[in-house]
Structure formats: structure tokens, C-alpha cells
Amino acid sequence: MELRAYDGKNVHITTVWGEVFEGEAVYDSEDYCESEYGWAEESLNLEHWVFRRSDIASAEVMEGEPRIWLSRRMHTMHLVPSAFDRMEDGKKTIELRLNDPKRREIRVGDMIRFEGVEEDWDVLHMEVKELLPFPSFKELYAALPLSEMGYSPEEEKTASPADMDRYYTPEDQARWGVLAIRVAEPDSD
């Protein structure tokens, strides 16, 4: 599939996770995507939705205006290997992040493309089921099950909100607050 051929045209896209999107496509080159988004893979941009070549199962040029309105957005997040493995195995169903402006764009029903940070760039597509904002990781850890955050039973004994300091500074945590994102495989309850 030559993505450049869809540039400036109304396109009907079916993604690898079964969602359908329509809109005017803008082609983003591999170099542009690497500098703008941090990945070296050409993409099609439909308004604020960006679909990597590997996200697209099929694409076709449409006659006339788009008929389907974009109902979900795709977000991309990176996971360390242990968190990726636990999410892939279904043991981690809550992702923890700052509640910064980027995360405030996330809505229930949106999709998150989780990428492993290893060389092979494993990918998981998960659906956002619930968004739970908290003032700090201290309150979040007190309110939610540690096992759903990906802690093993052994790790739960020493789990601490301070574990998150290696990812986010205390200043950023105080500035933005934090967010628990409950996820599941698409179309599962």
C-alpha cells in the first residue's frame, strides 16, 4: 500500500484493530514522523488522528464527503518491558501517568497504542475504559488495587507512591496531578 497516493484525498481506513475512519488524508513521511512523533514509520493523518502504516489494515479513496465521523482517538504511550509484559498478560489493567495536557485529551472509549521500549517495538492496542484523576500518587495508591497497576504479590509488599518518582518529578506531580487509566482489550468489558 503506497500511503503517499492518499495524500489530499478523502479516505476510508480500516485499522488493524477493526475501527473504521474516514476523512481527508495528509501523508506524513517517515522522516517527518520521526522528527514530529518519535517514530520512523510513514503515516496518514486524518485531522488530529495519526495512523501509522502498521495501524492500517486497508485504505481506499472515497467518492464524495466522509460519511463516518471519527468517534475515537488514538494515543501512543511507551512502556518499560516489565509493564508491557504484564499488560500483555492481562495482569496490568491500570496505567499511571501525569494528568498533564496530553493526557487530558484522553476520553473513555479512545484507543491507546502501547509500545514496548525494547528494540523490537512490541505493540498493544487497548481501549480506555475509565479515567481516574487524583491529586497525587499517594492518594491513587491508597484508592486502587496495586495488582491492577502491575505489581506482583511480592512487589506489593514494598510498593510505594515514590516508585513513580523515577518517571515523574515531584514538581510535575504537584503541578498536574496524576491519572489512573483503566484499559482493556478493545470491545471487552
Secondary structure, DSSP 8 states (H G I E B T S, - for coil): --GGGGTTSEEEEEETTS-EEEEEEEEE-HHHHHHHTS--S-EEEETTEEEEGGGEEEEEE-SSS--S-----EEEEEE-HHHHHHHHTTS--EEEEE--HHHHT--TT-EEEEEESSTT--EEEEEEEEEEEESSHHHHHHHS-GGGGT--HHHHTT--GGGGGGTS-HHHHHHH-EEEEEEESTT--
